[in-house]
Amino acid sequence: MRATAVPRQETLLVALLLAFAGGYLDTYTWITHGILANAQTANLVFLWVHATAARWQQAFHFVPPLFAFCVGVVIAAWLRRVAGERAGQLSLLVEIGMLILVGILHNRVPQVAGTLGISMVAAMQTSIFTRVEGSIYSSVMITGNFRQAIEGAFALVAGDRQAGLLRKSCVFMGVCAAFGTGAAVGAFLTERMPASTLIVPAAALLLVLLLCRTGREGRQAGGAQHASFH
């Protein structure tokens, strides 16, 4: 395919930082609040498991993150509509501000801050940052990324010599590794410094914001293809 300039927010470094933050925040909310900020599939499953057993209090525990995720998606859609190319930067500012607010409110209203704030951050991140080097990916869960990495590796072993296939597979595997690294770091720090643990993902998002403000990536990405994500 014809080489095209990669927008800065679609570069590999940005994707790795976002995936790191995504894994970190998922671990943080699971350890601190017993919910998954990113994986709404799991929250929905837990909701219906408890509801069908008439354990209403436990079931309601998973409603706030689902609601907050919906709010985050709506905000992201509104930003794309009114801000255009600046939506990514504005979204990052909101996400960083939300993490700072959650950190401040952690000791006062931990359940509200954790479930609503973090889930909204995850929703905005996954709605705005949807591509890495032209391919659709997710920075808040690894299922689709892992699938595409495996499919690419299999295609190479099977003899497919499509340009850029090896890099594409490595990119998706790198995103998965960054997510796992973020989860590991999040687990380690949440147990040891709960009051200030959100400084790390906020710093990662701040670095992404600085990277996105520098404009477009000068490197040419050959063979970047659009891939479907499920």
C-alpha positions in Angstrom: 0.0 0.0 0.0 1.1 3.6 -0.5 3.1 4.9 2.4 1.3 7.7 4.4 2.3 9.9 7.3 1.2 8.5 10.6 -0.7 11.0 12.8 1.2 11.4 16.1 -1.7 10.0 18.2 -1.5 6.8 16.1 2.2 6.1 16.7 3.5 3.1 18.5 4.9 5.0 21.4 1.5 6.7 22.1 -0.3 3.3 21.9 2.2 1.7 24.3 1.8 4.5 26.8 -2.0 4.3 26.6 -2.0 0.5 26.9 0.3 0.8 30.0 -2.2 3.3 31.6 -5.1 1.0 30.6 -3.6 -2.0 32.3 -2.6 0.0 35.4 -6.1 1.5 35.9 -7.8 -1.9 35.4 -5.6 -3.4 38.2 -6.1 -0.4 40.4 -9.9 -0.5 40.2 -10.0 -4.3 40.7 -7.8 -4.2 43.8 -9.4 -1.1 45.3 -13.0 -1.5 44.3 -13.6 -5.0 43.0 -14.7 -3.9 39.6 -13.0 -3.6 36.2 -12.9 -0.1 34.8 -12.1 -1.2 31.3 -13.6 -4.6 30.8 -17.3 -3.8 30.8 -18.0 -7.3 29.5 -16.9 -8.7 32.9 -18.9 -6.2 34.8 -22.0 -7.1 32.8 -21.5 -10.8 33.4 -21.0 -10.3 37.2 -24.1 -8.1 37.2 -26.3 -10.8 35.7 -24.7 -13.6 37.7 -25.6 -11.9 41.0 -29.0 -10.6 39.7 -30.2 -14.1 38.6 -29.3 -15.3 42.1 -31.3 -12.4 43.6 -28.1 -11.0 45.2 -29.2 -7.4 44.5 -26.7 -5.6 46.5 -23.8 -7.4 44.8 -25.4 -6.9 41.4 -25.8 -3.2 41.9 -22.1 -3.0 42.7 -21.4 -3.4 38.9 -24.0 -0.8 37.7 -22.0 2.4 38.3 -19.0 1.5 36.2 -21.3 0.5 33.3 -23.2 3.8 33.6 -19.9 5.8 33.8 -18.6 4.0 30.8 -21.6 5.1 28.8 -21.1 8.7 30.0 -17.5 8.6 28.9 -18.4 7.3 25.4 -21.0 10.1 25.0 -18.5 12.8 26.1 -15.9 11.4 23.6 -18.4 11.4 20.8 -19.4 15.0 21.6 -15.7 16.0 21.6 -15.1 14.4 18.2 -18.2 16.3 16.9 -17.3 19.8 18.2 -13.4 19.7 18.4 -12.4 17.6 15.4 -8.7 16.9 15.3 -8.3 18.5 18.8 -10.6 15.9 20.4 -7.7 13.7 21.3 -5.9 16.5 23.2 -9.0 17.7 24.9 -9.9 14.1 25.9 -6.5 13.7 27.5 -6.9 16.9 29.5 -10.2 15.6 30.8 -8.8 12.2 31.6 -5.8 13.6 33.5 -8.1 16.0 35.4 -10.4 13.1 36.3 -7.5 11.0 37.6 -6.3 13.9 39.7 -9.9 14.3 41.1 -10.2 10.6 41.8 -6.9 10.7 43.7 -8.1 13.6 45.8 -11.4 12.0 46.6 -10.0 8.5 47.1 -10.1 8.7 50.9 -13.4 10.5 51.1 -15.7 8.8 48.6 -13.6 5.9 47.2 -16.5 4.0 45.7 -17.9 6.9 43.8 -14.5 8.3 42.7 -13.1 4.9 41.7 -16.0 3.4 39.8 -17.3 6.5 38.1 -14.1 8.4 37.4 -11.9 5.6 36.2 -14.5 4.0 34.0 -15.2 7.3 32.4 -11.5 7.8 31.7 -11.4 4.3 30.1 -14.4 5.0 27.9 -13.0 8.3 26.6 -9.6 6.7 26.0 -10.9 3.8 24.0 -13.3 6.0 22.0 -10.8 8.6 21.0 -7.6 6.6 20.5 -8.7 3.8 18.2 -5.8 3.3 15.8 -2.1 2.4 15.9 -0.2 2.9 12.7 -3.4 2.8 10.7 -4.8 -0.4 12.3 -7.7 -0.5 14.7 -6.7 -1.5 18.3 -7.8 -1.0 21.9 -5.6 0.5 24.6 -7.9 -0.7 27.5 -8.2 -4.4 26.8 -6.1 -7.0 24.9 -8.4 -9.5 23.4 -8.6 -8.0 19.9 -4.9 -7.0 20.0 -3.8 -10.5 21.0 -5.9 -12.0 18.3 -4.4 -9.8 15.6 -0.9 -10.5 16.9 -1.5 -14.2 16.7 -3.1 -14.0 13.2 -0.2 -12.0 11.9 2.3 -14.5 13.3 0.4 -17.4 11.8 0.2 -15.7 8.4 4.0 -15.3 8.4 4.6 -18.9 9.4 2.1 -20.0 6.6 4.2 -18.1 4.1 2.4 -14.8 3.6 4.9 -12.2 2.5 2.6 -9.2 2.7 4.6 -6.0 3.3 4.5 -4.8 6.9 2.9 -8.0 8.3 5.8 -8.8 10.7 5.8 -5.2 12.1 2.1 -5.2 12.5 2.2 -8.5 14.5 5.0 -7.1 16.6 3.1 -3.9 17.2 0.0 -5.7 18.5 2.1 -8.0 20.7 3.9 -4.9 22.1 0.6 -3.3 23.0 -0.4 -6.5 24.8 3.0 -6.5 26.7 2.6 -2.8 27.6 -0.9 -3.5 29.0 0.4 -6.4 31.1 3.3 -4.3 32.3 0.9 -1.6 33.4 -1.2 -4.2 35.2 1.9 -5.5 37.0 3.1 -2.1 38.0 -0.4 -1.1 39.1 -0.8 -4.1 41.3 2.6 -3.5 42.9 2.1 0.2 43.6 -1.6 0.1 44.5 -0.8 -2.3 47.4 2.0 -0.1 48.7 1.0 3.5 48.0 -2.8 3.6 47.5 -3.1 7.3 48.3 -0.8 8.4 45.4 -0.9 5.5 43.0 -2.8 7.4 40.3 0.1 9.7 39.7 1.7 7.1 37.4 -1.2 6.7 34.9 -1.8 10.4 35.0 1.9 11.0 34.1 1.7 8.5 31.3 -1.4 10.4 29.8 0.4 13.7 30.3 3.3 12.3 28.2 0.9 11.2 25.5 -0.6 14.7 25.5 2.8 16.3 25.0 3.6 13.9 22.2 0.2 14.6 20.5 0.9 18.3 20.6 4.0 18.1 18.5 2.0 17.5 15.3 2.3 14.6 12.9 4.9 11.9 12.9 7.5 12.5 10.2 8.3 8.8 9.8 6.5 7.0 6.9 4.6 3.9 7.8 4.6 1.5 4.9 2.1 -1.3 4.9 -0.1 0.0 7.7 -3.5 -1.5 7.1 -6.9 -1.2 8.6 -7.9 -4.2 10.6 -11.2 -5.0 12.1 -11.3 -5.3 15.9 -13.9 -7.2 17.8 
